[in-house]
Amino acid sequence: MQQATVTNLYCWDTVYSADSVEWCPIDSNKDILVCGTYQVEPSDQEGLQQNYRRLGRLYLFKVDISGLNLLEKHDLPAVLDLKWCHVTVSDKILLAVANALGEVLIYELSETDYDGDGSRCSNMLKFVTKKSIHCKEFDTGETLVLSMDWCTARKSMINEGETTNEALLVVSDSRGRITVLTVTRTEIVTKHTWKAHEFEAWIAAFDYWSTNIIYSGGDDSKLHVFDLRVGTSASVQSSKAHNAGVTSLHCNAATENWLVSGSYDENLLSWDTRSLKSPIMTTFLGGGVWRLKWDPRYWRYLLAACMSNGFQVVGCPDQSELPSIVTEYQEHKSLAYGADWCHLPVEESQCLLKLGQNPQPKDAVLIATCSFYDHKMDISYIYNFPS
């Protein structure tokens, strides 16, 4: 397959180790992105069960013709995952943040207010509410929220600009549990919670075509399917096709019954979700596949964060064709953890690029990537996708 080209535009030192990055999917804010960080530092506080603290920062950026601009930063407990809701909730743009205290935090992206002298006087990211999934009755020690997924991806495709009064958010945690939350403009309510995996539940994801269906992957190497309509006491399907912990899952919102999974075993598996007896395809990516993201334009390319093997872009024309690597990005020198596609239309992305080419490629899209120990976030563009 023809190779695409990936070129770096901007680099940012996140100071703390960077592990998650997400572009806003909502119209008029698709040039906004957030990056989360995770830093373990010794603690000098007495009475702590551990002699360390998990620290984090949440960065809010905007990309425009002037470059990459830091809008805000918030000091938080260590951030493990970030997810924007794909549609507005009561006309508000919501961001969910998973932290190392076992909490899910909801922020609202708001319009900026200014003083008379033109300086900004209010945060663009306003804290709304939070919910702890740590069970004080049963949990001893710490609980980390490891991953999250909103149920709304397909809804945003069907009717862009749609709003809803509430949305579901699924989270996984270090106790092996899966929790489904109902999120409104002002509160979070626990709808379901259950033990899904023997060890860490690294990843949880909705089936965007039937949001009663939830997929989960854990350190026990298992991929489970749960159907909320029949209860969560047992999975309705399971697979142990991966040979190590299942770390990434993403449902395709454009093609029904299509799921991809990634694992510490360094393989990308493609599934027809009607049967998990065996995967449709297996593609070796190397390095341990921490995150997989379908592109929001065609839903035919995957952006893969491959830990010790950088970032790969994988072409997946359809379920019957073997996926192939169309380009890679190896500018990070540490664990590749966070990756996401920008949702801007190609025409608007084009205005932000400093390509220095004539004519400029007409299919360029922006991506964001981040890596751990080198505490680095990059903004890059990919162009010349295979036709």
C-alpha positions, -999 to +999 in steps of 0.1 A: +000+000+000+011+036-007+028+053+022+014+085+037+036+112+050+037+125+086+055+158+095+058+175+129+044+210+133+048+218+170+063+203+202+054+211+238+072+202+270+045+190+294+070+189+324+052+159+340+050+127+320+023+129+293-001+100+288-033+112+272-043+138+246-077+145+230-091+169+204-125+185+210-150+170+185-176+198+188-182+223+160-165+257+165-141+242+190-123+215+169-091+235+171-091+229+209-072+200+226-064+188+261-034+169+274-031+150+307+000+141+326+010+116+353+039+120+376+050+099+407+069+119+432+081+112+468+058+126+495+069+144+526+033+143+541+029+123+572+002+096+574+001+087+538-001+050+532+024+053+503+055+074+505+048+089+471+022+111+454+006+108+420+006+143+405-009+155+373-017+185+351-044+192+326-034+214+298-058+232+274-045+243+240-057+260+209-041+256+174-045+285+150-025+303+124-003+318+150+008+283+163+001+261+193-012+283+222-015+272+258-048+286+271-048+271+306-033+245+329-048+229+360-029+210+387-048+178+396-041+143+409-025+122+382-046+121+350-049+086+333-075+093+306-094+122+290-125+121+269-147+148+253-184+140+249-191+138+212-223+159+214-233+187+238-251+179+270-278+205+276-259+226+250-227+224+271-194+209+259-183+184+285-149+168+292-144+138+314-111+133+333-100+101+350-076+104+379-055+084+403-078+090+433-105+068+417-125+098+406-142+109+374-143+147+370-165+166+346-154+200+332-174+223+309-157+242+281-171+277+283-168+309+265-140+332+278-149+363+298-127+394+297-120+423+320-122+459+307-085+459+300-088+429+277-073+403+300-091+370+306-109+368+339-124+333+339-113+298+330-124+282+298-125+248+316-149+251+344-151+223+370-187+210+371-188+179+394-170+147+402-178+111+412-157+086+431-158+050+420-136+039+450-157+016+472-148+024+508-166-007+521-145-031+501-115-013+487-083-011+507-055+010+492-058+030+460-082+028+431-072+043+397-096+051+370-078+037+339-100+045+309-133+060+298-156+061+268-188+081+260-217+064+243-223+093+219-198+088+190-224+075+164-249+101+175-225+129+165-221+113+130-258+110+124-267+146+134-238+169+139-246+197+163-271+175+183-275+180+220-288+156+247-300+160+283-278+132+295-251+108+282-236+075+294-199+072+303-182+038+309-151+037+330-127+009+339-105+008+370-075-009+386-097-032+407-109-049+375-143-032+377-164-016+350-188+013+360-215+029+338-223+065+348-251+087+337-238+123+332-260+153+330-251+190+329-248+191+367-244+156+381-230+121+378-251+091+388-238+055+390-260+033+369-241-001+369-209-013+385-195-048+384-163-069+386-152-078+351-116-088+353-093-106+378-067-079+376-067-043+362-095-035+337-072-015+314-099-005+289-137-002+285-156+009+254-192+013+242-206-004+211-217+028+193-244+009+174-260-005+205-250+013+236-264-015+258-233-034+247-200-027+265-166-042+257-138-045+283-102-057+283-080-065+313-046-076+325-060-112+326-057-111+288-095-114+284-118-094+261-154-095+274-187-084+260-215-074+284-251-066+276-268-043+301-302-056+291-295-091+305-274-080+335-237-078+342-232-109+364-216-127+334-203-117+300-223-127+269-191-133+250-155-136+259-121-142+241-086-149+252-071-144+217-046-119+230-016-134+248-012-106+272-032-078+288-059-061+266-051-024+267-071-008+239-106-011+223-124+011+199-157+004+180-161+017+145-190+042+144-194+040+106-194+002+101-216-020+124-201-050+142-165-038+137-143-036+168-105-034+171-084-044+201-048-039+211-026-055+237+007-058+255+013-087+231+019-060+204-009-072+181-039-053+166-069-076+163-099-069+141-133-084+152-167-090+139-186-086+172-213-111+163-188-138+172-156-135+193-145-171+185-116-158+166-105-124+152-110-115+115-074-102+112-043-100+132-017-073+125+016-071+144+024-035+154+051-040+179+058-022+212+026-029+230-006-013+217-018+011+243-043+032+224-063+027+191-083+056+176-104+053+144-101+085+123-133+106+125-133+114+088-134+081+070-133+056+100-109+036+078-076+045+094-064+037+129-039+058+149-021+035+172+001+044+202+025+015+204+044+023+236+080+013+228+074+014+190+062+049+185+029+058+167+016+039+137-012+048+112-029+016+100-051+015+069-082-007+073-102-004+041-129-028+053-134-059+074-123-082+046-089-066+038-057-071+058-048-039+077-015-024+067+008+003+081+006+034+059+030+056+079+046+059+113+058+087+136+089+080+156+099+115+169+091+106+205+119+090+224+099+075+252+067+054+258+041+063+232+008+066+252-016+093+240-028+098+204-058+114+187-070+127+154-081+163+150-118+167+140-114+198+119-125+194+082-096+191+058-102+226+044-099+242+079-069+220+088-052+232+056-053+268+068-032+259+099-004+241+081+030+255+073+038+231+046+061+251+024+049+232-006+033+243-038+007+230-044-001+220-009-015+185-003-053+186-002-058+157+022-038+168+052-051+161+087-038+170+121-029+145+149-017+150+185+006+125+202+023+124+236+049+103+253+058+096+289+093+099+303+104+126+278+072+146+289+064+156+253+034+165+232+036+169+195+012+183+169+018+168+134+000+165+101-005+135+078-010+138+041-009+117+009-031+090+023-034+060+001-062+064-025 
